[in-house]
Amino acid sequence: MELGILLAFMVAAIKGFQSIYQRKNALGTDEFVTAFSSRAFGIPILLFALLLYGIPELGLEFFIYAVPQSLAIAGASIIIAKAYKESDASIVTPMFSLSPILLLFTSFFMLGELPDLKGAMGIILITFGAYTLKIKDAKNILDPVKKLWEERGVQLILVVVLLYSVTANIDKIGVKASSPVMWPLTIYTLSSLFMLPVMIKRSPDWKTKVQKEWKPLAVLGGLGAITIILQMTAIEITLVSYFVAIKRLSIPLTVIFSYLLLNEKDSFRERITGSAIMVIGAILITI
């Protein structure tokens, strides 16, 4: 198996565990504090990793991409928070699953990357499986798409998905212009600084929330830092569209972890169908 694909599987596993950990600890914070803290607490881990990895030479290209990328990531976090306030999660969340399909086009135009037919079919299957898994209370499979024309939250998430289909490719450019550690450290630091005033304005009691939940937030931040290093290493050596598709396997892994660790059995059989579709797609990418 290609190393980049193997790293993508590792990222999916960690992401799945992060979801369970966050739910099990039932963080008493809002989305702004959680988004900020998940980056801020990861910065020390990234700094330590940089000492081991070494500081690369940085050219003008690195800085040209780093600042707008950080603004985009910070902005996306705010838009996501807004989207979930505007509309129900059952019709907002499935839209995230569309990003691997969009990456087939943006990666080709931005990076010249194009998967073979087998890989493209794998990406489509993973996208479809993830989409079906994320639909919970929707009456039918097309509900989120139909709501695109009337639900503000769905419209906002579509903006984020389009944004991510570009930023994922910029990550590869940034890593090649620096290193798998230097790039995420810069993005984490800048995006945290950009998000800080927003968090202070939207969460007046943010200090209390961080002090109360600093241990689980630190764990999430540490896991996020490890994940981002693996992620940047993976996209440096494999197709971005493959990585993002495989990363979506965190969804069925969360379903399995929920069943085993949290004893959540609701709709488990129905979700297994979507999980199986995603696994078949992953197999097509890896063989």
N, C-alpha and C positions, 0 to 999 in steps of 0.2 A: 504493500500500500504506500502511496506517495506520502512523504512526511507532512506536507501541508494539509492533506486530507485527514491524517491521523491527529494533527493538532486541532483541526476543526472539530473532530469528535470529542476531544478533551475539553474544548471550550463549551460545547453543548452540554457535556456532563456537569461541568462546574456551574453553568447557568441554571441547569435544572435543579441542582442542589441549592443554589442561591435563592431560588423562588420558594423552595420548601422551608429553608431556614428563616426567610423573612416572614412567611405565613405562620410558622411555628412560634416565632418570638413576638408576633403581633405588635409590631412597632407602633408606638404612640406618637408618631410624627406625621406631618403632612407631606404631600408630594414634593414641595419645594425643599424642605429640610432633608428629605431622603435623597433627592437628586443631587443636592449640593454635597452632602456628607459622603455619599458613595464615591465621589471623586476626591474630595479633600482628604479623607482618611486613606485613600490609595496612594497619595503623593509620597509619603515616607517610604513605602515599599518600592516605588519606582525610583526614588533617589538612591536607595541602597542598591537596586539592580543596576543603575547607571554606574555606580562605583565599580561594580564587578565587570560590567560590559565595556566600560570606557566611553569617554566623550568623543564623538565623531567630529570631523570637520564639517562646518555648516556653511553652505553657500546662500546666495540671495534667494534661490528657488525655495529653500526651506521656509524662510520668513514670509515670502509672498503667499504661501499656502497656509501656514500655521495660524495666522491671525484670523482670516475669514473662516477657516475650518472651525476654530474654537468658538467664534461667534455663532456659526451655524449650529453647532452641537448644543450650545447654551440655549439658543433660540428654540431649537427643536424640543428641548426638555420643557420649556415654558408652554409651547403650543400643545404638547401632549397633555399637560396638566389642565389646560383650558378645554381641550377636546373632551376629556372625561367628565368635566363639569357640565358641558353643553348637552351631551348625549349619553345613553346607556352603554355600558361596557360591552354588552352582547352584540352591538352592531358596530362599535368602534374598533375593538380589538382585532377582529378578523381581517381588517384592511391592512394590518402590518404584514400579513402573510404574502402580500403581493410584491414585496420588494425584490425577491430573487428573480421574478419575471422581468421587472423593470431593469435589473442589472444586466440582463442579457443584451439590452440595447445600449445602456450607458457605458458599460465596460468596453463594448466594441468601439464606440465612438471616442471614448476618452483614453483607452489603453490599448486598443487593437486586440482585445481578448475575445475569443469566440470558442465556446465549447463544441465538441463534436456532437453528432446527432444523439448518441446514447446519453451523453452528459446533459444535453438540453432536455431530453425526456425525463431524466432523473430530477432535474430542477423543477419541471412542471409538476411531476408527481408529488414532490415534497411540498411545493406551494399549495397544491390542491388538498393534500392531507392536513397541512397546518391550518388551512382555511376552515375545513370542516371541523377540526378539533376545537377551534376557537369560537364556533357558533354554539351558544348554549340555549338562550331563551328565544332566539330568532325563530319565527314561524316556518320559514323555509330558507333554503341555501342562498337565495338571491336577495334576501332582506337587506343586508348591509349595502349591496350595490344599488338597490332601489332607493335606499335612504340617502344616497349620495346627493340627490337633487333637492332634498328637503331638510336634512339634518346637518346643522352647523358643525357638530362634533366630527361627523364622518368626513366632511369637507376639510376640516383642519388636519385630520390624520392623513388624508390623502396628500396634503402639502408636505407633511413630515416624511411620508413614504417616498415621495419624489425627491425630497431633500437628501434622505439617506441613500438613495440610489446614486447620488452624485458624491456625497461625502465618503462613502465606502471606497470609491475609486481614488479620491484624493488621499485617503489614508495610505494607499499603496505608493502613490507619488511621494508623499511625505516620508515614508519609511525608507524608500530608496534614496532620498536626499539626506537622510540622517542615519537612524538605526531603529530596530524594533522597540527600543527602550526610550531613546531620546524623543522620538515623535510623540508617543502617548503621554510622556511626562510633560511635554510642552502643552499639549492639548488639554490634559487634565488641569494643569495649573491655570492656564488662561481662561478656560471655560468656567472654572470655579470662581475666578475673580469676576468674570462677567455675570455669573449667577448670584453672587453675594448680595449686591444691592437689591435684586429682585426678591431674594429670600427675606431680607431684612424688612422690606416693605410689605410683603404678603404674609409673613409670619413674625409678628411682633415679639412673640415669646420663643423665638427660635433657640436662644441660648439655653433655656430651661429644657426644651425638648432634646437638644443635643446632649446636655449633661445627664439627663435621665436615661437616654438610650445609647450612650456612647459605646458601650461594649458590643452590642449587635451591629451598630453602625460601623464600628471599626472592623469587625469580621467581614461585613459586606464590602467595605472599602478595600480590605486586603485581598479578598477573593477577586474583586473587580480588577485590581492592579495585576494580579497573576494572570487573570483571563486576558486582559488587554495585551500583555506581552506575548502570550501564546498566539493571540489573534493577529497581531502585527507581524509576527514571525511567519505565520501561515500565509497571509496574503502577499507576503514578499516573494513566496516561492510557488504559489499556486494561483489558479484563476479566482478572482474576487467573487464571481457568481457562484462558483463551487463552494467556496468557504461560507458565504452567507446562507446558501441553501442547507448545507450540512449543519450549520449553527442552529437552524430551526428545529433540529432534533431535540433541542432542550425542551420543547413542548411535550412530546410523548414521554420523555424522561421524567418530566415533572408529574405527568399523570401516573406513571409507575411508582415514583417516589412517594406521591400522595397516598397511593394505595398501600404501600408497604410500611411507610413511616408514620403517616397521619390517619390511617385507616379510613380514608375517604373513598367509599365504594360507589357513590352516586354516579350513574352514567358511565361506569368504568368499561362495560362491554361495548357501549356505543363508541367510546373514545378509542378503544383498541383498534377499531376499523380504520380510523384516520391515521393512527400510529403505524399500522401495517402498511398503509399506502406510502407513508413517508419513508419507512425502512426500505421498501422496494426501490423508491427513488434514490436513496443513499447507495444502495447496492449497485444501481446502474452507473452512478458517478464513480464508484471506487473500482469496478471491475474493468 
